[in-house]
């Protein structure tokens, strides 16, 4: 699905607005004048519909992602490590919990951000549909 298609739907507009508000609330980014000599990354929306086991719609998810393929090593990044949990680790932990009678809880994470301090300054164009002149 493209932004142009999603912009026709109130559900998608609401979901994108929630994502933008969460980014602002977490202080993930701030609006600044465009730099003259630094590269500016593009961005795009990704869309996904989460369904329940019976096939009905549970959740509309819109995520704003930077188009990092425009990065230049040494200019606006130095390291590309991102810690993630592998599914085999989760399965192992659930198996341990089952065999040791540990209680398990499920929670819904609406937004997740990697925690890390960036030394480099990263500039990104404003997201489609949320342009502040």
Backbone bond lengths (Angstrom), bond angles and torsions (degrees), N, CA, C in turn:
res aa  C-N    CA-C-N  psi(-1)  N-CA   C-N-CA  omega(-1)  CA-C   N-CA-C  phi
1 X - - - 1.448 - - 1.523 108.64 -
2 X 1.309 117.02 141.93 1.456 122.20 179.15 1.527 109.88 -98.90
3 X 1.329 115.85 165.98 1.462 119.65 176.49 1.527 109.96 -60.44
4 X 1.320 116.31 -41.93 1.470 120.48 -177.83 1.539 110.90 -58.38
5 X 1.331 116.86 -40.36 1.467 120.66 177.83 1.535 110.42 -69.17
6 X 1.331 116.27 -44.36 1.466 120.35 -177.79 1.526 111.60 -65.27
7 X 1.321 116.88 -32.61 1.465 121.03 -178.07 1.520 112.52 -65.93
8 X 1.328 117.87 -11.78 1.457 121.99 178.23 1.532 112.25 -85.23
9 X 1.333 117.21 -9.04 1.458 121.80 -173.87 1.533 111.67 -111.98
10 X 1.336 118.13 126.96 1.472 120.58 177.32 1.531 112.70 -59.36
11 X 1.350 117.15 -34.26 1.466 119.66 179.81 1.529 110.70 -64.12
12 X 1.331 116.84 -44.74 1.455 120.13 -179.40 1.520 111.42 -69.29
13 X 1.310 118.19 -38.65 1.474 121.20 177.72 1.523 109.68 -60.98
14 X 1.320 116.52 -44.50 1.462 121.04 178.09 1.529 111.63 -61.73
15 X 1.321 116.45 -42.74 1.465 121.22 -179.32 1.526 110.96 -65.89
16 X 1.340 117.53 -41.82 1.467 120.29 177.97 1.529 110.80 -65.11
17 X 1.324 116.87 -39.52 1.463 121.16 178.39 1.520 110.51 -62.31
18 X 1.334 117.27 -42.46 1.469 120.81 177.19 1.525 111.15 -60.55
19 X 1.329 117.12 -40.88 1.466 121.52 179.44 1.526 110.65 -63.82
20 X 1.324 117.01 -45.07 1.469 120.97 179.67 1.526 110.13 -63.18
21 X 1.328 117.55 -43.58 1.463 120.61 179.37 1.527 111.44 -62.98
22 X 1.326 117.44 -38.88 1.462 121.01 178.22 1.528 110.76 -65.15
23 X 1.330 117.37 -41.43 1.465 120.72 177.96 1.523 111.33 -61.80
24 X 1.331 115.96 -41.92 1.468 120.08 178.70 1.527 110.70 -68.10
25 X 1.334 116.56 -43.45 1.461 121.49 -178.46 1.528 111.77 -61.96
26 X 1.316 117.18 -38.72 1.469 121.52 -179.84 1.528 112.29 -80.25
27 X 1.315 117.38 -6.63 1.456 120.09 -178.94 1.519 112.56 69.31
28 X 1.333 115.91 27.36 1.454 120.93 -178.28 1.521 111.67 -67.53
29 X 1.305 116.86 -33.32 1.450 120.26 178.71 1.518 110.03 -150.77
30 X 1.321 115.99 162.15 1.455 121.27 176.02 1.529 108.16 -138.88
31 X 1.304 115.75 152.81 1.460 121.96 -177.83 1.527 109.40 -84.07
32 X 1.325 116.06 123.95 1.464 121.80 179.47 1.528 108.15 -133.92
33 X 1.329 117.14 160.20 1.469 118.52 174.93 1.530 109.62 -62.45
34 X 1.324 117.85 147.47 1.477 119.74 -179.03 1.523 111.08 -64.76
35 X 1.332 116.89 138.32 1.468 119.60 178.57 1.531 110.75 -72.33
36 X 1.303 115.67 157.95 1.465 118.68 -179.17 1.522 112.44 -88.86
37 X 1.328 118.15 -33.04 1.460 120.05 -174.11 1.521 114.58 -115.06
38 X 1.304 118.36 -8.25 1.465 120.94 -178.63 1.526 110.39 -94.90
39 X 1.341 116.95 146.48 1.475 119.00 178.41 1.525 111.11 -69.04
40 X 1.309 115.30 147.17 1.463 121.66 177.85 1.521 107.64 -115.89
41 X 1.339 116.07 121.78 1.463 121.22 -179.48 1.518 110.13 -77.82
42 X 1.306 115.37 148.51 1.450 120.54 172.07 1.524 109.36 -80.40
43 X 1.294 116.59 173.48 1.458 120.80 175.16 1.524 108.14 -147.02
44 X 1.314 115.37 164.28 1.460 119.38 176.79 1.516 108.94 -153.82
45 X 1.292 114.36 161.50 1.458 121.51 176.70 1.527 109.20 -92.55
46 X 1.329 116.02 141.51 1.460 120.85 168.95 1.516 106.75 -115.99
47 X 1.320 116.26 141.75 1.458 121.43 -175.19 1.517 110.32 -125.83
48 X 1.332 115.23 140.71 1.466 120.32 177.47 1.524 108.47 -148.26
49 X 1.312 115.02 139.11 1.471 120.76 174.65 1.518 107.49 -105.10
50 X 1.330 116.03 121.68 1.460 121.56 176.41 1.530 107.44 -91.94
51 X 1.332 116.00 134.60 1.465 119.86 -178.71 1.529 110.65 -117.56
52 X 1.300 115.03 156.77 1.463 122.42 174.73 1.526 108.70 -83.51
53 X 1.329 117.71 166.38 1.473 119.64 179.81 1.529 114.23 -54.82
54 X 1.339 116.98 -28.45 1.463 119.11 -179.73 1.532 112.71 -83.85
55 X 1.347 116.94 1.21 1.456 121.14 177.28 1.514 114.97 93.56
56 X 1.328 118.49 -8.00 1.464 119.93 179.20 1.531 109.61 -77.03
57 X 1.327 115.61 155.95 1.459 121.12 -176.78 1.518 110.12 -73.83
58 X 1.324 115.14 128.81 1.459 122.03 178.27 1.518 110.90 -100.69
59 X 1.336 116.69 -40.23 1.454 119.37 -170.06 1.526 110.73 -159.20
60 X 1.318 115.81 140.24 1.450 122.25 170.43 1.526 106.74 -100.30
61 X 1.328 117.48 127.77 1.462 120.95 -179.69 1.520 109.74 -119.41
62 X 1.317 115.86 125.65 1.461 121.96 174.77 1.520 107.07 -123.79
63 X 1.315 116.54 128.70 1.464 121.59 179.45 1.520 108.93 -126.21
64 X 1.324 114.75 137.64 1.457 120.87 176.42 1.524 107.31 -93.91
65 X 1.310 116.88 124.28 1.459 120.95 -178.59 1.525 109.93 -123.76
66 X 1.326 115.11 141.25 1.460 120.99 175.79 1.518 108.47 -78.54
67 X 1.294 116.01 142.05 1.458 121.02 176.38 1.527 107.16 -88.17
68 X 1.335 114.00 82.08 1.453 121.70 -172.50 1.501 115.45 -70.78
69 X 1.320 118.47 -4.49 1.459 119.46 179.67 1.528 111.92 -67.62
70 X 1.330 117.68 -7.59 1.457 121.17 176.49 1.525 112.34 -91.59
71 X 1.326 117.24 -0.24 1.462 120.26 179.08 1.522 110.92 -65.31
72 X 1.314 115.38 151.00 1.457 121.93 175.64 1.517 107.70 -123.97
73 X 1.335 117.01 118.57 1.457 120.14 -177.57 1.522 110.04 -58.52
74 X 1.341 114.65 133.98 1.453 121.04 -178.89 1.517 112.81 87.89
75 X 1.327 117.07 -22.22 1.461 120.65 179.48 1.518 110.32 -93.63
76 X 1.336 117.06 -57.03 1.454 119.75 179.30 1.528 113.19 -128.90
77 X 1.304 117.35 17.16 1.461 121.77 165.96 1.517 109.68 -164.52
78 X 1.328 114.89 152.50 1.460 120.64 176.72 1.523 111.80 -124.92
79 X 1.318 117.09 -24.98 1.458 121.13 -174.14 1.519 109.44 -132.95
80 X 1.328 117.67 145.32 1.461 120.52 -177.69 1.517 112.41 -124.26
81 X 1.318 119.46 24.97 1.450 121.93 -178.96 1.520 110.46 -85.44
82 X 1.311 116.64 133.01 1.458 122.13 176.55 1.522 108.53 -136.70
83 X 1.336 117.76 110.76 1.471 119.25 -177.90 1.529 111.44 -69.85
84 X 1.308 116.16 130.88 1.456 121.79 177.43 1.521 108.91 -136.04
85 X 1.309 116.19 156.30 1.453 121.62 177.41 1.518 108.76 -92.68
86 X 1.312 115.84 132.18 1.456 119.87 177.77 1.522 109.57 -86.38
87 X 1.324 115.92 150.77 1.460 121.07 -179.02 1.529 111.53 -60.34
88 X 1.329 117.57 -33.53 1.474 119.42 179.36 1.526 110.89 -64.55
89 X 1.314 118.10 -33.64 1.470 121.53 177.03 1.520 110.50 -66.72
90 X 1.317 116.44 -42.34 1.470 120.08 179.05 1.520 109.77 -64.42
91 X 1.321 117.63 -43.78 1.473 121.10 178.14 1.523 111.18 -60.18
92 X 1.332 116.56 -41.49 1.455 120.47 179.58 1.532 111.00 -63.53
93 X 1.328 116.81 -43.65 1.458 120.13 179.01 1.532 111.77 -65.27
94 X 1.318 117.17 -39.26 1.467 119.77 177.32 1.528 111.34 -66.34
95 X 1.325 116.95 -37.17 1.472 120.80 176.85 1.521 110.59 -64.62
96 X 1.339 116.75 -43.32 1.464 120.26 176.37 1.527 110.81 -59.85
97 X 1.331 116.51 -45.35 1.470 120.70 -179.64 1.518 110.71 -60.98
98 X 1.321 116.76 -40.50 1.459 121.01 179.74 1.529 111.02 -64.05
99 X 1.315 117.38 -48.69 1.464 121.63 -176.52 1.532 113.06 -71.64
100 X 1.307 117.51 -25.08 1.466 120.37 -179.61 1.526 112.67 -103.83
101 X 1.324 116.17 8.56 1.462 122.15 178.39 1.535 113.04 57.34
102 X 1.310 115.40 36.49 1.462 119.85 175.47 1.528 108.02 -79.56
103 X 1.305 115.63 146.03 1.468 118.06 175.78 1.532 108.35 -78.14
104 X 1.297 115.76 145.82 1.466 120.71 177.07 1.521 108.34 -124.38
105 X 1.292 115.08 146.68 1.455 121.78 179.22 1.518 108.98 -126.72
106 X 1.290 115.41 149.75 1.455 121.23 175.29 1.508 107.43 -114.38
107 X 1.321 116.78 137.36 1.445 119.02 175.43 1.515 109.82 -135.14
108 X 1.278 114.14 154.52 1.454 120.71 -177.97 1.529 108.08 -101.00
109 X 1.305 116.41 122.10 1.460 121.74 179.04 1.522 107.16 -102.41
110 X 1.325 115.35 116.14 1.468 117.44 -178.19 1.521 111.07 -80.45
111 X 1.311 118.10 -36.40 1.465 121.28 177.89 1.517 108.18 -140.20
112 X 1.293 116.23 136.97 1.464 121.36 176.91 1.525 108.21 -128.70
113 X 1.300 115.38 134.75 1.453 120.35 -178.94 1.520 108.77 -125.83
114 X 1.304 115.82 139.79 1.450 119.27 172.92 1.514 107.76 -71.83
115 X 1.314 115.98 138.32 1.454 120.29 179.50 1.513 108.40 -99.67
116 X 1.282 115.88 122.54 1.449 121.08 178.78 1.511 109.04 -175.84
117 X 1.290 115.52 149.53 1.453 120.17 178.11 1.517 109.07 -95.42
118 X 1.322 115.83 122.72 1.453 120.53 177.38 1.523 109.24 -89.35
119 X 1.299 116.01 131.16 1.455 120.75 174.74 1.526 108.67 -83.50
120 X 1.326 115.58 -37.43 1.456 121.90 -177.47 1.522 110.38 -77.01
121 X 1.312 115.19 151.03 1.460 120.07 172.12 1.519 107.24 -90.23
122 X 1.318 116.58 128.70 1.458 122.64 179.67 1.529 107.69 -115.62
123 X 1.306 115.93 128.61 1.461 121.05 177.55 1.518 108.99 -114.30
124 X 1.337 115.70 139.35 1.457 121.59 -178.17 1.528 108.32 -136.47
125 X 1.318 115.93 142.08 1.461 120.18 175.36 1.526 109.24 -62.38
126 X 1.310 115.93 157.07 1.466 120.17 177.20 1.522 109.30 -67.70
127 X 1.334 116.33 147.46 1.468 119.09 -177.65 1.528 112.77 -70.60
128 X 1.320 116.02 146.42 1.466 120.21 176.62 1.532 110.09 -55.08
129 X 1.327 115.11 132.51 1.457 120.81 178.51 1.513 113.71 89.95
130 X 1.323 118.02 -9.08 1.461 121.18 -177.35 1.525 110.03 -133.68
131 X 1.320 115.52 49.01 1.456 121.57 -178.69 1.533 109.04 -87.27
132 X 1.331 115.70 123.18 1.459 122.06 176.93 1.525 106.83 -106.81
133 X 1.339 117.77 113.09 1.481 119.36 -175.75 1.512 112.11 -64.31
